[in-house]
């Protein structure tokens, strides 16, 4: 298998990163070794592009699939940015304001936009966004928006997702992690982004490996024949994965890559 693989795609939170949001110390070295073998390495995450790039020491040999597929950066250049309308932002703000402990984020090409930050929300915002702008009114944002995110530390699948049924038809409403939910254009997800990459680079499903753990990884599991879910994954992801490997706290993605490619 290793001789035929041209693209490795991995999710970040709950997959490549451990529960403390740390990488295995050999991660960058492993990526360099893969590149030397002619294997492209892509991270596909709900995180902001600027945040992802800084996580990897601004390494532009990595392909960054950010904002759950809406923003792709390759070779240090913008590869694809899929904007969306946010005409429903006032209604969405009304709903989120009614959820105790929930916060709304507009994710743009140049920055993320929030209305306030406090001691509860700031650790989450600062972990996932490296460029943040505080605004008085979301309607004043002139940046191109590619995603709307909702933070709820109590759990978005239980406390936020059920309240957004009026948006299901026109938008993708996606539980990304326990704390985060994303709203995107209907033609945006990680699977679409990986598919676009594969098409433009001439890489097939047989030549791709995918690692993931949560519901926002679901579609990209259709982009590879060799798919890996971690023991800590959402049950719906485990059901469609070809392989189940140990948890993210055991850095199983890195260990699996070392095994597959004899690194």
URUR-V178050 format. One record per pair of residues at least 12 apart in sequence whose ideal C-beta (glycine too) atoms are under 6 Angstrom apart, sorted by the first residue. I is the first residue (numbers start at 1). J is the second residue. D is the distance in Angstrom with one decimal. If there is no record, write none. Layout:
# URUR-V178050
I J D
I J D
This chain:
# URUR-V178050
2 260 5.3
2 261 5.1
4 207 5.7
5 39 5.9
5 207 5.8
5 209 5.7
6 203 4.9
6 207 4.3
7 40 4.8
7 203 5.0
7 208 4.6
8 41 5.2
8 209 5.0
9 42 4.6
9 44 5.4
9 194 5.7
9 210 4.9
10 211 4.1
10 253 5.6
11 44 5.9
11 212 4.3
11 217 5.1
12 43 5.8
12 45 4.1
13 177 5.6
14 213 4.0
14 214 5.8
14 248 5.4
15 211 5.4
15 212 5.7
15 213 4.7
15 248 5.8
16 253 5.2
18 248 5.3
18 249 4.7
19 249 5.5
24 251 4.0
24 254 4.3
30 254 5.9
30 257 5.8
30 263 5.9
33 263 5.1
35 61 5.4
41 62 5.5
42 63 3.8
42 65 5.8
44 65 3.9
44 190 4.6
46 68 4.6
46 176 4.2
46 182 5.8
46 216 5.9
47 128 5.1
48 112 6.0
48 129 4.7
49 64 5.6
49 66 3.9
49 71 5.0
49 73 5.6
50 130 4.3
50 131 5.0
51 128 5.9
51 129 5.8
51 130 4.4
52 64 4.9
52 66 5.5
54 130 5.4
60 75 5.9
60 76 3.6
65 193 4.8
67 107 5.4
67 146 5.2
67 147 4.6
68 182 5.3
68 190 5.9
68 216 5.3
69 188 5.3
69 189 5.1
69 190 4.5
69 192 5.7
69 193 3.5
70 82 4.8
70 146 3.6
70 147 5.3
70 188 5.0
71 146 5.7
72 193 5.6
81 109 5.9
82 146 5.9
82 188 5.1
83 144 4.5
83 146 5.5
84 145 5.9
84 185 4.3
86 145 5.3
89 138 4.9
95 163 5.7
96 150 5.9
101 154 5.7
102 150 5.9
102 152 4.3
103 121 5.1
103 151 4.4
104 150 5.9
105 149 4.2
106 138 5.8
106 141 5.7
106 145 5.3
106 148 6.0
107 146 5.9
107 147 4.1
107 149 6.0
108 143 3.5
108 144 6.0
108 145 5.2
109 143 5.8
109 144 4.5
110 143 5.0
111 131 4.4
111 133 4.5
112 129 4.3
112 132 5.1
113 133 5.2
113 135 5.3
113 141 5.1
114 134 5.9
124 151 5.4
147 182 5.5
147 184 5.3
148 183 4.3
149 180 5.9
149 182 5.3
150 181 4.6
151 179 6.0
151 180 6.0
153 179 5.3
155 178 5.6
156 175 5.4
156 181 3.8
157 175 4.7
160 181 5.0
161 175 5.7
171 183 5.1
172 184 4.5
172 186 5.7
174 216 5.3
175 215 5.0
176 216 4.4
177 214 5.9
189 219 4.5
190 219 5.9
190 220 4.2
191 219 2.7
191 220 4.3
191 222 5.7
191 223 5.6
194 220 4.8
194 223 4.3
195 223 5.7
205 224 5.5
205 225 5.3
206 225 5.4
208 223 6.0
208 224 4.0
209 224 5.8
209 226 4.8
210 224 4.2
210 227 5.0
211 228 4.6
211 253 5.0
213 230 5.0
213 233 4.0
214 234 5.2
215 234 5.7
221 240 5.2
227 241 4.9
227 242 4.8
228 243 4.7
228 245 5.5
229 241 3.5
229 244 5.6
230 245 5.8
230 247 5.5
230 248 5.5
230 252 6.0
231 246 5.6
231 247 4.7
232 247 4.5
232 248 5.8
